[in-house]
């Protein structure tokens, strides 16, 4: 299964990338599993996406939760919480 990942704001800066297309292992079926897979890359990935870090996620441009299922060809965007002012 492949997915298009997008990273915004401080995540883009931390990871040095605005996104990538990635082949996901068979066990990755939801956003939480994807996050765990990315954190397992270590280094900057672990720091940027670690559990406990406040992040938002969207799947195919719809706000999602960590238990949202993902399927082949989905676009998954990670971004920090946004505040207004």
trRosetta pair geometry for C-beta under 8 A, 3 or more apart (Angstrom, degrees):
i j d omega theta_ij theta_ji phi_ij phi_ji
1 23 7.3 129 75 -158 40 60
1 24 4.9 -34 81 56 94 104
1 26 7.8 117 7 -105 105 43
1 28 7.4 -143 68 78 126 98
1 70 7.8 125 148 119 139 96
1 71 7.0 -115 -149 -174 130 39
1 72 4.4 -120 -140 -85 84 80
2 21 6.0 23 176 175 115 96
2 22 6.6 167 -151 85 72 37
2 23 5.2 -41 -93 -95 83 57
2 24 6.9 164 -105 3 27 82
2 72 6.3 49 40 -150 61 78
2 73 6.8 46 79 -69 82 45
3 21 7.3 -177 92 -150 33 61
3 22 6.0 -20 61 61 78 86
3 24 5.9 33 5 -29 109 123
3 34 7.3 -46 60 -119 161 137
3 70 6.1 -1 -95 168 143 132
3 72 7.6 -127 -67 -138 71 32
3 73 7.2 -11 -104 54 53 4
3 74 5.0 -16 -127 68 100 81
3 75 7.2 162 -174 -94 79 24
3 76 5.6 16 165 4 130 110
4 19 6.6 27 173 171 81 127
4 20 7.8 -168 -151 100 54 31
4 21 5.2 -30 -101 -98 69 79
4 22 8.0 144 -103 16 23 73
4 73 7.8 7 -6 -171 95 41
4 74 7.3 -145 34 106 75 42
4 75 4.5 -21 72 -110 109 75
4 76 7.2 159 82 23 54 63
5 19 5.3 -180 97 -151 60 80
5 20 5.5 0 55 56 103 70
5 21 7.5 171 17 -93 74 26
5 22 5.8 16 -6 5 118 120
5 38 8.0 136 -133 -89 159 136
5 75 8.0 174 -80 -159 20 55
5 76 5.5 -22 -109 71 66 92
5 77 7.6 144 -167 -91 49 37
5 78 7.3 1 -169 0 95 102
6 18 6.7 -13 -151 158 73 71
6 19 4.2 -25 -104 -90 52 127
6 75 6.6 25 -10 179 114 96
6 76 7.2 -178 25 92 75 42
6 77 4.1 -21 69 -107 110 83
6 78 7.2 175 87 24 58 61
7 11 4.3 -126 -171 119 100 109
7 12 4.6 153 114 -78 94 65
7 15 5.4 -17 139 43 173 141
7 17 6.3 76 39 93 132 74
7 18 6.0 -153 59 -154 80 30
7 19 5.9 178 11 -73 75 61
7 48 8.0 5 -145 162 135 144
7 77 7.6 -177 -71 -155 25 64
7 78 5.5 -10 -110 64 68 96
7 79 7.5 152 -162 -79 42 63
8 11 6.1 45 59 50 41 109
8 12 5.7 -6 -138 -29 13 113
8 18 7.8 45 -85 -147 49 77
8 77 6.5 32 -16 -178 113 106
8 78 7.2 -171 22 90 79 50
8 79 3.9 -7 59 -103 117 107
8 80 7.7 -129 92 16 88 70
9 12 6.3 127 51 16 21 101
9 13 7.5 -51 141 0 40 101
9 79 5.7 84 18 -153 111 89
9 80 5.3 -94 86 27 138 104
10 13 5.4 -54 -150 39 41 114
10 14 6.1 42 153 -21 71 105
10 80 5.4 29 37 -20 110 140
11 14 5.7 -54 -143 38 31 110
11 15 6.0 10 164 -2 67 114
11 48 5.5 103 -135 -174 77 119
11 49 7.8 62 -133 -69 115 80
11 55 7.6 70 -71 -125 134 114
11 78 5.6 -149 179 109 172 103
11 79 6.4 -128 16 -113 131 40
11 80 6.5 174 -27 -33 97 86
12 15 6.4 -68 -139 49 22 97
12 16 8.0 138 167 -39 52 4
12 17 6.8 -120 -149 85 66 34
12 18 5.2 17 -134 -99 119 61
13 16 7.5 23 -178 -71 27 44
14 44 5.8 169 157 -172 84 105
14 47 6.8 -140 -176 100 130 106
14 48 4.3 154 113 -94 140 115
15 44 5.8 149 -107 134 53 123
15 45 7.0 60 -113 -87 102 63
15 48 5.6 -14 -57 -46 93 173
16 44 7.3 22 3 137 101 169
17 20 6.2 6 156 -39 144 101
24 28 4.3 -99 175 66 119 136
24 34 6.8 -51 -123 -107 133 89
24 37 6.8 67 -143 126 89 174
24 70 7.8 80 3 103 174 130
25 28 5.5 99 62 -5 71 102
25 37 6.7 -176 26 -122 107 133
27 33 6.4 -149 131 -164 78 133
28 33 4.3 172 -134 127 61 115
28 34 5.3 86 -166 -77 121 63
28 37 5.3 -22 -86 -35 130 146
28 70 7.3 -24 142 63 91 123
29 33 5.7 61 35 27 57 156
29 69 6.2 -34 156 -138 81 81
29 70 6.9 171 173 47 30 76
30 33 5.1 98 54 10 68 102
30 34 7.2 -125 104 -5 37 90
30 66 7.1 71 139 152 112 54
30 67 5.6 -22 -177 -158 148 37
30 68 6.1 144 -158 77 89 38
30 69 5.3 -59 -97 -100 81 42
30 70 6.2 145 -124 2 25 85
31 34 5.5 -53 -149 36 35 115
31 35 6.3 39 153 -22 67 102
31 57 5.3 122 -161 130 144 161
31 59 6.8 -115 -71 -57 116 118
31 64 5.8 147 -47 123 151 128
31 65 7.1 172 46 105 139 38
31 66 5.1 -130 88 -144 107 39
31 67 7.2 -41 40 1 96 10
31 68 5.0 39 -13 56 119 90
31 70 6.3 116 -63 -38 61 114
31 76 6.7 169 -114 -143 91 130
32 35 5.7 -51 -149 33 31 112
32 36 6.5 31 152 -17 63 105
32 66 4.1 65 -67 168 95 98
32 67 6.3 7 -12 -78 121 48
33 36 5.6 -53 -148 37 33 112
33 37 6.3 38 152 -22 65 105
34 37 5.5 -53 -149 35 32 115
34 38 6.4 28 154 -16 65 106
34 70 6.3 41 -42 9 133 155
34 76 6.4 -15 135 133 168 172
35 38 5.9 -58 -149 38 30 108
35 39 6.2 32 153 -21 66 107
35 49 5.6 -161 -157 170 85 120
35 51 7.9 107 135 -74 127 72
35 57 8.0 -92 -63 -75 116 146
35 66 7.0 -46 6 -137 141 99
35 78 8.0 125 -99 -99 94 133
36 39 5.7 -52 -143 36 31 112
36 40 6.4 38 154 -26 62 105
37 40 5.8 -54 -155 28 28 115
37 41 7.8 45 144 -32 56 89
38 41 5.8 -32 -172 2 44 116
38 45 5.2 -140 161 -171 77 118
38 49 5.3 20 103 60 118 167
39 45 6.0 -174 -114 135 27 93
39 46 5.1 77 -164 -111 72 61
39 49 5.1 -129 -74 92 84 106
39 50 6.2 110 -127 -95 121 48
39 51 7.5 2 -95 -24 165 77
40 45 7.8 -39 55 112 32 132
40 46 7.9 91 -65 -81 12 93
41 45 3.9 40 70 45 114 161
41 46 7.1 -153 71 -40 67 77
42 45 6.3 57 61 53 25 104
42 46 5.2 -10 -144 -25 30 122
43 46 6.2 121 51 18 25 99
43 47 7.2 -56 144 1 38 102
44 47 5.6 -58 -146 42 36 111
44 48 5.8 29 160 -18 71 112
45 48 6.1 -58 -138 40 25 105
45 49 6.0 -22 177 23 63 115
46 49 7.1 -80 -131 54 16 80
46 50 5.8 46 168 -73 60 94
47 50 6.3 -22 -138 -24 18 115
48 53 7.5 176 159 125 29 171
49 53 6.7 -156 -164 57 17 138
49 55 6.9 4 -132 -44 64 162
49 78 7.0 -31 -105 -167 105 161
50 53 4.9 96 67 -15 76 117
54 80 6.9 64 101 -152 85 75
54 81 5.5 -30 141 -14 117 117
55 78 5.7 -14 -178 -166 127 95
55 79 7.1 138 -163 73 78 28
55 80 6.4 -66 -115 -101 60 45
55 81 7.7 -144 -125 -35 16 72
56 63 7.0 -50 -177 -137 109 96
56 78 7.5 147 79 -158 51 47
56 79 5.3 -27 65 71 98 80
56 80 7.1 57 14 150 92 10
56 81 5.8 116 -31 -85 111 55
56 82 7.6 -45 8 -7 150 84
57 63 7.6 105 85 -158 50 56
57 64 5.1 -59 106 67 94 99
57 65 7.6 108 61 -133 111 6
57 66 7.2 103 28 -82 142 55
57 68 7.5 -163 106 36 121 131
57 76 6.6 -11 -169 -171 104 91
57 77 6.8 155 -156 82 53 55
57 78 5.6 -18 -102 -101 80 63
57 79 7.8 158 -86 25 35 68
58 61 5.8 17 155 -132 129 19
58 62 6.0 157 -161 70 88 28
58 63 5.4 -52 -101 -93 84 37
58 64 5.8 135 -131 3 27 93
58 76 7.3 165 83 -153 50 45
58 77 4.5 -3 54 54 97 105
58 79 7.7 9 0 14 102 110
59 62 6.1 -30 68 60 67 85
59 64 4.3 58 1 -51 99 148
59 68 5.4 -160 -4 134 143 140
59 70 6.2 -141 -128 -99 133 85
59 74 5.6 -19 -164 -175 96 126
59 75 7.2 141 -162 78 46 55
59 76 5.5 -12 -104 -102 72 75
59 77 8.0 -163 -73 21 29 72
60 74 5.8 -84 -47 -148 95 81
60 75 5.5 107 -89 47 49 88
61 75 7.1 22 -32 84 74 123
61 77 7.5 50 -88 5 48 132
64 68 3.7 -60 -170 -4 114 164
64 76 7.9 -60 37 -132 150 86
65 68 5.3 134 54 -31 61 93
70 74 4.8 -128 -159 46 88 157
70 76 6.3 -21 -114 -66 136 128
71 74 5.6 109 57 -36 58 113
79 82 7.4 5 134 -45 120 98
